[in-house]
């Protein structure tokens, strides 16, 4: 059985190394390529790896890096032309945003180097966000932050004390007003920090969270790679 196609998060990590390597150093014996192979194997993406020995081994990683040579207009050679549509898509998304891209890759690396955090992220279900620009690891980290019961409880308590109610910071929906006692204290939290700016070692602050109804929360997650949704929330929250 063949190993699965490369996932967005794997390609992000590979492209991060590509941007930092000279073309002559793209080979399976390079210590950085070997280290990347080990790192990619830590990603909480595939429960089953058909070929454990060959799965994203240094040879496979070096071939993926060579694929980028064929996409890169600044490279004079041909590279390996068997690159995928996703390889080309991700390369073009980030070729002119290298500082931001480096930040994304670094956060992914820090996150997957934490076994306890990875265990928590692996329990968060995959949904329709497979194409999130920053990848599934950061999207799951975002959702993990939203589910921190301690900070969420503090956010709700703070809002109740300040406003005497919990209402959606986007549409104004109040579960208590609509459903009576059944809806008292019920509302969801959205983590407002853009995915590319997440830091796996930084604690979530109350100001990082916005209280939202389920419908608005779902819409925000559909637009998770668009920073405008964070600005919309922040503006409404500041108007209160």
N, C-alpha and C positions, 0 to 999 in steps of 0.2 A: 504494500500500500504506500502511495506517495504521501509525502508530508504536505500539509495544507499550504495554501497561498499565503504570502506575507501579509500580516495585519498592519493597519495604519500605525499603531504604536511601534512595531518593529521597524518599519520603514523610517519613522521619525528618528529613532535611535541610530539607525544606519546612516541616514543623511547627515545627522549631527557630526558623526565621525568623518564622513566624506568631506564636509566643509572644512575640517581641520587638518586633513591629510594631504600631503603631496601625492600626485598620481603614481609616482614611482614606488610609493610605500604601500600600495594597495595589493597585499598578498597575504596568504593564509599564515605565513610565519611571523607576521608583524605582531608584537605583543599587544598592541592596541586593538587589533582585529580579534585576537584570541580572547581578550578581556571583554570585548563587545559581544562575542558569541556567548560567553558565560552570563552576561547581563541580560541578553535577550531571552535566555532560557529561564530567567526568573520571572518574566512577565506572567501575570495571572490571566492568561488568555485561553490556552489550550489545556483541557483536562487530559486529553489523550494525544500522545505524540507517536504516530505510527512507527517511526524509526528513531529511537532515542539516541543512537550513535551519530546519525547523520543530521538530526534536527538542528538547524541553524548552527552547524559546526563552522570552524574558521574558514573552511573552503567555501561553504555556502554564503557566508557573510562577505567574503572577498568578492565573490561573483556579483552579489547585490551591489556592492560599492562600484564595481566595474560597470554596472547598468547605468549608474548616474553619469559616468564619463560619456556615455552615448547621448545622454539628454542635455548635458552641459554645453552650451554654445561657446563658452570660453575655453573649452578643452580642444586642442588641435587634433587629437586622435579620434578613433571611432568608438572605442569602448565596446561593451557587450550589448548588442542591439536587441537582445531578448527581454528588454524591460517591460514591465506591465503598465497598464493605463494608470493605475494608482501610483506607481513610482513617479511617472511624469507629472501627475496631478499634484502630488505633495511637493515635488521639487519646484514646480512653478509657483505654488502657493507661498513658499518660504525663501526663494532665492534672493529676494530683495528685502527680506525682513530677518536677517540673520541674528541680530541681537535678541529680538523677541523669540525667535526659534530656539536659540541657545538656552534661553530661560525655560522654555517648555521642556526641552530635552533634559535639562538639569533637574527639574522638579520630578520628572518621570523617574530618573535614575535614583534620586534620593528616596523616592517613595518605594520603589521596588527593592531597595536595599534594606528596608525595614520589615523583617519577617512578620511581626505582630500586626503592622498596618496592612500588609499584603493579605494576611489571613482575613482581616475584616473586609477588605475590598472584594475579596473573592466571593463573599457571601452576598454581595449586592448584585442584583439581577441585571443582565444585559437587556436593553430595550431597543427602541428605534433610533438610538443615537450612535449607531456604528460609524456614521460619517462625520462625527464631530471633529472639527479641524485639529484640535489639540489631542485627540485620541481618547480611548476608553479609560485609561488609567486616571487621567486628570478629571474626566467626567465622573468617574466613580468616587474620586477623592472629594469632588464637589458635593455629591450626594451624601457621602459619609459625614461631611461637615454639617449638612442640613439635619442629619439624624442624631446629632449629639444631644441627648435628652437633657443634660444638665444646662447647657447654654440656651437651648430652646425654651426650657422652663423659665429661665431668668429673663429671656426676652419677653415672654408673655406676661410675666409678673410685673415687669417694668412698664409695659404698655398699659396694663390694667390700672396700675397705680397712677400713671401720668394722665391717661385719658378716660379711665373708668369703663373701657370697653376694648374689644379686639375686633378690628375691622380690616378688611383687605386694603393694603396701601396702594392698590392700583384702582380697583373698581368701587371700593367702599363697602363691600358686602359684609354684613354682621351676622354670624351664625346664631348668636344668642337672640338677636332681634327677630330673626326669621323663624327659628325653631324653639324658642323658649329655653327652659333649663337644659334641655337635651343638647343645645348648641353652646352652652356656657363654657368658655375656656377653650373652645375648639377652633383652631385655625392652623394653617401650615406655615413653615418658614422657608424662605428662599435665601440661599447664600449668594450675596451680590458681587463678591470678588470675581472678576473675569477669570476664566480657566487658565489663561496664560500667566496670570499673576499669582496663582495659588502657590503656597509654600507649605510643604508637608510637615514642617517642624514648627510652624507658627500657630499659636492658639487662635481660635475663632473669637472675635470680639462681638459684643452686642450690636455694634454699628455695622457689622458685616452681614447681619441678617435682616430680612424684611418679612413682615407678616402678610401673607397672601392667601386668598381662597384657592381651592383645588383647581378651578378652571384657569385662573390667571397663572397659577404655578405651572400648570401643564403647558400653557402658551410660552412662558418664559423658558422652559426647558426645550421647547421646539426652536427657540431662537437663541439657544445658549451660546452660540459662537458669535452673536451680534452684540457688541457692547452697549447698543442703544437701550436695551431693556434694563440694564443696570442704572443708566442715567435717568430713565423714566421713573423708576422706583425711588431713587434718591431724591428727585425733585418733589415728588408727592409727599414723601416722608418729611422733608424739610418745610413743607407748607403747613404742616399740622400745628 
